[in-house]
Amino acid sequence: MIPSGARVWIAMGHTDMRRGMQSLAAQVQQTFTKDPFAGDLWVFRGRSGSLVKIIWHDGVGMSLYAKRLERGKFIWPSAKDGVVSLTAAQLACLLDGIDWRNPQYSWRPTSAG
């Protein structure tokens, strides 16, 4: 669950997945000129596209989360640098391997008349 008020940022391009939380936090500061300790979630994807890491500072300490897809790849913007802000719902889609840019309903509710 994403804390209320926290923003979700995904880093464009690919990131070396050998990096730990301190190195990823330094990338947020140096490359994106943002504060990694402000309570936002920062999402990074590896070159293969099947692994993401998320860093988040809760005000007490830094957390590092990782997820690897057994099949498929995480959908990522095609830009080479910069960041994109996501909603909590878009992040949930991304982490499930769903195309968060244009999710489609598999069914539509019908109106009961």
C-alpha positions as CSV (number, residue, x, y, z in Angstrom):
1,M,0.0,0.0,0.0
2,I,1.3,3.4,-1.0
3,P,1.2,6.0,1.8
4,S,-1.3,8.8,1.3
5,G,0.4,11.9,-0.1
6,A,3.4,10.0,-1.5
7,R,4.1,10.4,-5.2
8,V,5.4,7.6,-7.4
9,W,8.2,8.4,-9.8
10,I,9.7,6.0,-12.4
11,A,13.1,6.6,-13.7
12,M,13.4,6.4,-17.5
13,G,15.8,4.1,-19.2
14,H,17.4,1.2,-17.4
15,T,19.3,1.1,-14.2
16,D,22.1,-1.2,-13.0
17,M,20.3,-3.6,-10.7
18,R,23.4,-4.3,-8.7
19,R,22.8,-0.9,-7.1
20,G,21.6,-0.7,-3.5
21,M,19.4,1.8,-1.8
22,Q,22.2,4.3,-1.1
23,S,23.3,4.3,-4.7
24,L,19.8,4.6,-6.0
25,A,19.1,7.5,-3.6
26,A,22.2,9.2,-4.8
27,Q,20.9,8.8,-8.4
28,V,17.7,10.5,-7.4
29,Q,19.6,13.4,-5.9
30,Q,22.2,13.8,-8.6
31,T,20.4,12.9,-11.8
32,F,16.9,14.0,-11.1
33,T,17.7,16.7,-8.6
34,K,15.0,15.5,-6.2
35,D,15.0,14.6,-2.6
36,P,14.9,10.8,-2.1
37,F,14.1,11.3,1.6
38,A,10.9,13.3,1.0
39,G,8.6,10.2,1.2
40,D,8.1,9.6,-2.5
41,L,8.5,6.2,-4.1
42,W,11.2,5.8,-6.8
43,V,10.9,2.9,-9.2
44,F,13.9,1.7,-11.3
45,R,14.0,-1.0,-14.0
46,G,16.9,-3.2,-15.1
47,R,18.1,-3.7,-18.6
48,S,16.3,-7.0,-19.1
49,G,13.0,-5.5,-18.1
50,S,12.0,-8.3,-15.7
51,L,13.3,-6.7,-12.5
52,V,12.3,-3.5,-10.7
53,K,13.5,-1.9,-7.5
54,I,11.6,0.7,-5.5
55,I,13.2,2.9,-2.8
56,W,11.1,4.8,-0.3
57,H,11.9,6.7,2.8
58,D,9.2,6.6,5.5
59,G,10.6,9.4,7.6
60,V,12.5,6.9,9.8
61,G,14.5,4.9,7.3
62,M,15.0,3.9,3.7
63,S,13.3,0.8,2.3
64,L,14.2,-1.2,-0.8
65,Y,11.7,-3.4,-2.5
66,A,12.4,-5.6,-5.5
67,K,10.1,-7.6,-7.8
68,R,11.0,-9.9,-10.7
69,L,8.5,-11.2,-13.2
70,E,8.8,-14.9,-14.0
71,R,7.4,-14.2,-17.5
72,G,7.1,-11.0,-19.5
73,K,8.5,-7.6,-18.8
74,F,7.6,-4.5,-16.9
75,I,6.0,-1.9,-19.3
76,W,8.3,1.2,-19.3
77,P,8.2,4.5,-21.2
78,S,10.5,4.7,-24.1
79,A,12.3,7.9,-23.1
80,K,16.0,7.5,-22.3
81,D,16.2,9.9,-19.3
82,G,14.0,11.8,-16.9
83,V,11.2,10.7,-14.7
84,V,7.4,10.1,-15.0
85,S,4.9,10.4,-12.2
86,L,2.4,7.6,-11.7
87,T,-0.7,7.1,-9.7
88,A,-1.0,4.3,-7.1
89,A,-3.3,2.5,-9.5
90,Q,-0.8,2.8,-12.4
91,L,1.9,1.5,-10.1
92,A,-0.2,-1.5,-9.2
93,C,-0.8,-2.3,-12.9
94,L,3.0,-1.9,-13.6
95,L,3.9,-4.3,-10.8
96,D,1.4,-6.9,-12.2
97,G,3.0,-6.6,-15.7
98,I,-0.1,-4.8,-17.1
99,D,0.3,-2.0,-19.5
100,W,-0.4,0.9,-17.1
101,R,-0.5,3.4,-20.0
102,N,-3.7,2.1,-21.4
103,P,-5.3,-0.6,-19.2
104,Q,-8.3,-2.3,-20.8
105,Y,-11.4,-3.7,-19.0
106,S,-11.9,-7.4,-19.9
107,W,-15.6,-6.8,-19.4
108,R,-18.0,-3.9,-19.2
109,P,-20.8,-3.7,-16.7
110,T,-24.3,-3.5,-18.2
111,S,-27.0,-1.2,-17.0
112,A,-29.9,-3.0,-15.3
113,G,-33.0,-1.3,-16.5
